[in-house]
């Protein structure tokens, strides 16, 4: 019975520690930057207007990923 309690307590502690670390603002920001980094790569054949649209979309997606409301 004591082994079951120890195992359950250990798993609970590890789960809480993982979730706290995974959901930290720094890690969320890193994941969002990596996720939308490809949107910021400028193709030489892209027009200025089209590039501005790409940047706006990437910016909106980044803010959405971070959970920041945008207007």
Number of C-alpha atoms within 10 A of each C-alpha: 5 7 8 9 10 11 11 12 12 12 12 12 11 12 12 12 11 12 10 11 13 13 11 11 12 11 12 15 16 11 16 17 15 11 14 16 12 10 16 14 11 12 8 8 8 11 11 10 9 11 18 12 12 17 16 14 15 19 16 16 17 20 15 13 17 16 10 10 9 9 4
